[in-house]
Amino acid sequence: MKMGEGVEQAIHSVAMLSGLSGRGVLSAAAIAEFHGVSTSYLLKHLQSLSGAGILDTVPGPKGGYRLARPAEKITLLDIVLAVEGPAPAFRCGEIRQRGPNPVANHFFSKPCNISATMLRAERVYRAELAKTTIADLGVQLAEIDDGSIAARGCAFLEIHERKTAR
């Protein structure tokens, strides 16, 4: 299974926004700069995250993005679904019913066993993503960080975070 790079960008962006102060926002341009990605491409995903209720958008020249709910309440599955949509990764086209020499319709009364297996795997994959929150990622990062990663993020936020009235 291959996800678009927008999923990676979205997860990193949400993780970064979890480090903002209570009244802080970051512009899409600042988030894109920090991650070295295209602002216009990232904006598409930030808008999807906003539409899904993961991010709040603050309009205006001092506006930007911030989390719409606590990092403990945002799962990786929430982000993946916001960016990629809710459709399963595997979509059965019922090719078993095509081609020459068709067989009787009663063989197709149950879902294709390939499709059923793929959908079971997707449920496991989604359940795993639903177990991990943005806050969990922060804890995991803190366990391996010697302080360099945190310092980099804090220095960037110190320069680029915009304070707004909440």
C-alpha positions in Angstrom: 0.0 0.0 0.0 1.3 3.4 -0.9 0.0 6.6 0.7 0.6 10.0 -0.8 3.3 12.2 0.6 0.6 14.5 1.8 0.0 12.1 4.7 3.6 12.5 5.9 3.4 16.2 5.5 0.1 16.4 7.3 1.2 14.3 10.3 4.4 16.3 10.7 2.5 19.6 10.4 0.0 18.5 13.1 2.8 17.4 15.3 4.6 20.7 14.9 1.4 22.6 15.6 1.0 20.7 18.9 4.0 22.6 20.1 2.4 26.0 19.9 1.5 28.1 22.9 -2.2 28.5 23.8 -2.8 31.5 21.6 -0.3 30.7 18.9 -0.7 30.0 15.2 1.6 29.2 12.4 1.2 30.3 8.8 1.2 27.6 6.1 4.3 29.2 4.6 6.2 28.8 7.9 5.1 25.2 8.3 6.2 24.5 4.7 9.5 26.3 5.2 10.3 24.2 8.3 9.6 20.9 6.5 11.1 22.0 3.2 8.0 21.4 1.2 5.8 23.3 -1.3 3.4 25.7 0.4 0.8 25.3 -2.2 0.8 21.5 -1.9 0.8 21.7 1.9 -2.1 24.2 1.9 -4.3 21.6 0.2 -3.7 19.2 3.1 -4.0 21.8 5.8 -7.4 22.7 4.4 -8.4 19.0 4.5 -7.3 18.9 8.1 -9.2 22.0 8.9 -12.3 20.6 7.2 -12.0 17.4 9.3 -12.0 19.4 12.5 -8.3 18.7 13.3 -7.0 22.2 12.7 -8.5 25.6 13.3 -7.9 28.3 10.7 -7.4 31.9 11.9 -7.9 34.3 9.0 -6.0 37.5 8.3 -2.5 38.7 8.0 -1.6 37.5 11.5 -3.6 34.3 11.0 -2.5 30.8 10.5 -3.3 27.3 11.8 -3.5 25.7 15.2 -4.9 22.5 16.6 -8.7 22.4 16.9 -8.5 19.9 19.7 -5.9 18.6 22.1 -3.0 16.4 20.7 -4.3 13.6 22.9 -7.5 13.6 20.9 -6.0 13.5 17.4 -5.0 10.1 16.1 -3.0 9.2 13.1 -6.1 7.6 11.6 -7.9 11.0 11.9 -5.1 12.6 9.8 -4.9 9.8 7.2 -8.6 9.9 6.7 -8.6 13.7 6.4 -5.9 13.6 3.7 -6.6 10.3 1.9 -10.4 10.1 2.4 -12.4 7.2 4.0 -12.4 4.8 1.1 -10.5 1.6 1.6 -7.1 1.4 0.0 -8.1 -1.8 -1.8 -11.1 -1.6 -4.1 -12.4 -4.8 -5.5 -13.5 -4.5 -9.1 -15.0 -8.0 -9.2 -12.7 -9.1 -12.0 -13.5 -12.7 -11.2 -16.8 -12.1 -13.0 -15.1 -11.0 -16.2 -13.4 -12.7 -19.0 -14.3 -15.7 -21.2 -16.1 -18.8 -20.0 -18.2 -17.3 -17.2 -19.2 -19.5 -14.3 -22.6 -19.6 -12.6 -23.7 -16.5 -10.6 -24.1 -18.5 -7.3 -20.3 -18.5 -7.1 -20.5 -14.8 -6.6 -23.1 -14.7 -3.8 -20.3 -14.1 -1.2 -17.7 -11.4 -1.4 -14.4 -12.3 -3.2 -12.1 -14.0 -0.7 -9.2 -11.7 -1.9 -11.3 -8.6 -1.2 -12.4 -10.0 2.2 -8.8 -10.6 3.2 -7.6 -7.2 2.0 -10.4 -5.5 3.9 -9.5 -7.5 7.1 -6.0 -6.3 6.8 -7.2 -2.7 6.3 -9.2 -2.9 9.5 -6.0 -4.0 11.4 -4.0 -1.2 9.8 -6.6 1.4 10.7 -7.0 0.1 14.2 -3.3 0.5 14.7 -3.4 4.1 13.5 -6.3 4.8 15.7 -4.3 3.7 18.8 -1.6 6.4 18.2 -2.2 10.0 18.9 -0.1 13.1 18.1 0.7 13.3 21.9 2.0 9.7 21.7 4.4 10.7 18.9 5.7 13.5 21.1 6.4 11.2 23.9 8.1 8.7 21.6 10.3 11.5 20.2 11.2 12.8 23.6 12.5 9.3 24.5 15.1 9.3 21.7 15.8 13.1 21.4 19.1 14.3 23.0 17.6 17.8 23.0 18.6 18.7 19.4 15.3 18.0 17.8 13.3 19.9 20.5 15.8 22.8 20.3 15.4 23.0 16.5 11.6 23.1 16.8 11.5 25.6 19.7 13.9 28.0 17.9 11.7 27.9 14.8 8.5 28.4 16.8 10.2 31.3 18.7 10.7 33.1 15.4 7.5 32.2 13.5 4.7 31.7 16.0 2.1 34.3 15.8 0.0 35.2 18.9 -3.7 35.7 18.4 -6.6 36.5 20.6 -8.3 33.2 21.4 
